[in-house]
Amino acid sequence: MKDNVLYIWDAEGAPQQPIGRLVLWRSYGEDSCPEAISIPQWIEENADSLRARYLAWVYELGQVKVQGRRLVDFLDIRPGFSYWWMAPIAEKCNFSKSPHITDAVRLMALGDWAAGTSFSEIVLVSENRSLSKCLASWASHKGCKFRWKKIPPKRTQHSLSKNIFKWLPNPVQGILSLTRYLFQRWPLKGAGLSEWLGAKGEMTFISYLFNLDPVGLAEGRYKSSYWAHLPDKLSEDGQAVNWLHLYVIDKNLPSARFAGAAIRSFNGKSENGQVHATLDSFLGLGVVLHVILDWLRLCLKWPGVRGLLSSTPLGECDVSPLFEQEWRASFLGTTAVLSTLYHNMIEAAINSLPVRQRCGVYLQENQGWESSLLQIWGVTGNASLIGVPHSTVRYWDLRYFFDPRSYSRKLTNELPMPYRVACNGDAAIGAYKRGGYPVHELVKVEALRYLYLAEAKPRSVQTHGFMTSGLRVLVMGDYLHSNTHLQMRLLEKAFPLLPIGTRIIVKPHPNCPINPEDYPELSMELVEGSLGELLAECDVAYSSATTSAAVDAYCMLKPVVSVLDPYGLNLSPLRGCAGAFFASTPDELASKLVSATKLPVHSSIRNEFFSLDPQLPRWKTLLCN
């Protein structure tokens, strides 16, 4: 009878006494359970089918009829623009905003594995209440009993105010979030506005006020790693450019007051008509009033869409419990308020440009605000808008992929798309093509963030010995704290297994500092500086599960070991690349950090990943045309 029980283990470590068929929900395998089914491993082996089916589900959800209209039409908040494209469920940010997408994909994988198999009982060991509801529904569909063995949740250190906020009604959360945003960003109101209103440039760049060069910032010059020396080239050619920045808090600009001072400094020292403003520069009572009106429109639409997810299963499973909170907040709470705020600020910024724009360029990550930009740009009569994926396009970063039917654009309120997608090399173009993107709308340009690789001296292809000086491991931190913490905890456990004399050199992400006191068993050196210079001095690089810095090391012919995150999908940019190493246990990590340095190094693949001509001929051609 035990063999007829499905035992799903959604907890750390291995089960002590599993009964029946054991399924590991968030583990790539346990030595103590060699016959267990690993759902993460099953996903990797059936990735193309699972990804395509999830994207198809999102597309078909947008086509569901609500009060006689397609959902995508029902949610229009402006003529020709639907709020659907700003909603998190359509954005599909599975690694950050919507991590529950991982469980949705795992439920599909479980259904595939169990197809045609009957069980007397399904047992779930987990702290995840939403997952238990989904599996209870699936068990009912399969005609078997369901039992949830709830385990104590992990303790998370949230402040009292955050805990109180979480339990407030969604509309109250929305009001508080809007108030907080206005309080924090109001000092940017009007920064660069007079220059913007007098701008003569016919080209606009929309970018993040982040990743700024500290030296340039101190001198009052705009220099960002997103754009390398492209702004200087445009200025030298006499191109007047308007820069619309989305401010992101970091150590260089820790508050809106500092950001406002930077904008004023940029404008004071700009040449050849370069103009700088931020999205928050357009804050005002009129914008706030429009936000409230748009939010009320969404609240009125809520009764029509409230039960939509539960009536649209993903395969055999009702996944609505996974998305319930997100879906509600998309209409009633914080997500709705901040999305409409971005929409109205973008509308104010683009509408106030005094000159019709012949070209626009924006950093493309397929976030919700980009859909607003694409719609507003066209409605105001401006010409070509070009999207620029500034880093790598990762297989499981679902933001970059859509069901192929989305690209037909034969009806109203269809997927907003740029005139062209400027890809930074063959790897990005290949990823878009394999995802079904229209080939004629892809164009190759130089990889601005990676131009330093053209001059960087790669590691010798000879086997590198480290025994005389000790193994040097460069740790490249992640943007997200959760990913960085997982990476550092795994390394801390693996550290005693590494050779004596191993040096752990840690470069945190600018937006995610690392405190050595959080990892007392790990001897480390915190460093800053150029990633290229640090890579040149290390033997092996160790990356988080998602960071694109892994590609920097890979292109410099350094062996790279990346975390295989059991909590999420494989978001590594090196997924599928020859010579890339992955580890999910301390033993595996220690072994691969050592063995990776002893294996023959893969041949140079820089040009396969990126276009690296520092003269930027492709960029010049694109922008001139």
C-alpha angles and dihedrals in degrees: 000000000000091000088061092060120090109214113195114195113202099167140087121282125004127310114259098217111009117188124209124346108354119219119188107213098189108016133086090217142308125232089220092056106042094160095052121115113240110210093196089053091046089053092053091050093049100031100131094054095044095047092048093050094049091050089048090053092053091048094048091047088060089053096053112119117247116183089342096311133093111262090242089057095040089060098054111136096173131025106281095004127095125200086219090085091057095048116106092234089062093039091057098200094173098170099052123003098029109028090156087078085080091063090048090056091045090053089055090050091049090051091051093049093047096044110135092009123114127207133192092213141006117211121193122194105195147113091227110108094183091053090049090055091051093049092046088056091047091049090052089051090052092046099242138116122267129209127183118205100197116208124199112273121242114267111250119195103230123159119250090250092055092049091050091046092053092059097046120106113270096248090053090049089051094052093047092048092051091048092049093048092050092047093051098041103035092095086068092058108122096005105150091352097127091050090048093052089051096043117139097186121114094202126073129191118199111200145144120272089229140095089046121170106251093214093050090046091053089051093048094248124132110236121155131176087224090070104022109194096336092106090053091050091051091048092049089052090053094249112156108217133188115215119203109189131198104211117229119186114242139146093276093052105023096169143019090257091061091044091052091051090051092052092050090048092049091052092045093057101032121120136204096021100308108162127189131196136147130233088245089057086080096057114127144132092276092056092047091051092052090048091055092048093049090047091052089052089055092047089054090052093052098087089057095053102030097104097029098106095051090055093050108064124192101235107310095340134086102223096176093109089064093054100032099103094040092048093051093047089051089067108022109022149039097318092054094048097047093042092054089044091057090046093053095044090051089048091052093047098048095040091054096056104116095208129055107250119233091191140018129187126193137175105257119217095136093243120161096259090058090064088057091049093050093051096043093045093058097041091055091058099251120147131233119000115195125200118213120198094206098195135021126320105229122205096234097038092107094191089080096052135068137175106276090241088068091069096060093081095189097138137049123280092024126159109304108235134180123244089248137000109224104213120197096222149334094293093060093043090050092051092051092046093050088050091058098253114159104269096212090061094059122089130179120233135166117287099246096188092051104042091112087071089070090069102027115111109237125220114274113264089231119101109274119226119205104171095105097054103020131256112297113209119189111205113205110201127218134241091239121066093217092057093045092049092051090049094049095044091053091050092047090056092046096047097087088054094056123094117278110266096033112154118214110204113187126201108184122207110260090244097045117052120199121221112207090207089069089065105042095167093057122082106210144163117220113215140175130194138083116346090215093056092046092049090052089060099047134081098212135008124224117201137183121250095268113022118122089213085087087074091054090057093042092052090051088057093248117145108250127204115191131192114254098217111216091194096060145023120285100276096167114132086219094060106136095010118133113246096021117129130209132192133187102172133051092245091050092048095049091047095049096044088059101036094045090067092053098052124089110271120245116250120262113288100172095118091046089059104032145019104232112180106138091204088069097218093162093051091049092051093048096048095042091052 
